Amino acid sequence: MLCWHHVVPEMNHNELVGWRNNRPDVAVVWLRNRDDYDRTAVRMNINKEIVEHFTGSSIEVWSKGKGAIEKAFYLVYLGDWTSYFLAELRNVDAIEIKVIDYLKAELAKI
């Protein structure tokens, strides 16, 4: 399972262009915060509308908490635990990094 992230507003450029093919097997999870700047919220809404034409599922998860830091950590923890449990469900070692070790070893030879 491939998982990646992009940040608004940068996502409004190259990332958005990549959504050209219909991918019903791909789900997009939007990590949202009600305290986002108005323009950021509008951008995310437009991005979501565009991406939903090309994906099988689109889910919004809204931060919880009292302050900005608490809300940010809520989404960070949720993302980390979701990643961990998805790996467990698929019998994948969530911390195995052999490919990264290989890349670093090859780069060290330069």
C-alpha positions in Angstrom: 0.0 0.0 0.0 1.4 3.3 -1.0 0.8 6.3 1.2 1.9 9.8 0.4 1.0 13.3 1.5 0.9 16.8 -0.1 0.5 20.2 1.5 -1.8 22.9 0.4 -1.1 25.3 -1.4 1.7 23.4 -3.1 -0.7 20.6 -3.9 -2.5 23.0 -6.2 0.2 22.7 -8.8 2.1 19.5 -9.8 0.2 17.1 -7.5 -3.2 18.2 -8.9 -2.0 17.6 -12.5 -1.3 14.0 -11.6 -4.9 13.2 -10.9 -5.8 12.5 -14.6 -6.8 8.8 -14.4 -9.7 7.3 -12.6 -8.4 5.2 -9.7 -11.4 3.5 -8.0 -8.9 1.5 -5.9 -7.4 4.7 -4.3 -8.8 6.5 -1.2 -7.9 10.0 -0.3 -8.0 11.1 3.3 -8.2 14.8 3.9 -6.8 15.9 7.2 -8.7 19.1 8.0 -8.6 21.8 10.6 -11.5 24.3 11.2 -8.9 26.9 12.1 -7.3 26.9 8.7 -7.0 30.3 6.9 -10.1 30.9 4.8 -8.2 30.8 1.5 -6.6 27.5 2.6 -10.0 26.0 3.4 -11.4 27.1 0.0 -8.3 25.6 -1.8 -8.8 22.3 0.0 -12.5 22.2 -0.8 -11.8 22.8 -4.5 -9.0 20.2 -4.5 -11.3 17.7 -2.9 -14.0 18.4 -5.5 -11.4 17.8 -8.3 -9.8 14.7 -6.8 -13.2 13.1 -6.1 -13.7 12.7 -9.9 -10.7 10.4 -10.0 -10.8 8.3 -6.9 -13.0 5.7 -5.4 -13.2 7.2 -1.9 -12.6 10.6 -0.3 -12.8 11.0 3.5 -12.4 14.1 5.6 -11.0 13.8 9.1 -11.3 17.0 11.2 -8.9 17.7 14.0 -10.0 17.7 17.6 -8.7 19.6 20.5 -8.7 22.9 22.3 -5.6 24.6 20.9 -3.6 24.6 17.7 -0.9 22.3 19.0 -3.4 19.8 20.4 -5.3 19.8 17.1 -2.1 19.3 15.1 -1.0 16.4 17.3 -4.4 14.8 17.0 -4.0 14.5 13.2 -0.3 13.4 13.5 -1.2 10.7 16.0 -4.2 9.6 14.0 -2.0 9.3 10.8 0.7 7.4 12.6 -1.7 4.9 14.2 -3.7 4.5 11.0 -0.5 3.6 9.2 0.5 1.2 11.9 -2.8 -0.6 12.0 -3.1 -0.8 8.2 0.4 -2.5 8.2 -0.8 -4.9 10.8 -4.0 -5.8 8.9 -1.8 -6.5 5.8 0.9 -8.4 7.7 3.5 -5.8 6.7 6.4 -4.8 9.0 5.6 -1.1 9.6 9.2 -0.3 10.5 11.1 -2.2 7.9 13.3 0.2 6.0 15.6 -2.1 3.9 15.0 -0.1 0.8 16.0 3.1 2.5 19.1 1.5 4.0 20.0 0.3 0.4 19.6 3.8 -1.0 21.8 5.3 1.7 24.5 2.7 1.2 24.5 3.3 -2.5 24.6 7.1 -2.1 27.5 6.7 0.4 29.6 5.2 -2.4 29.5 8.4 -4.3 
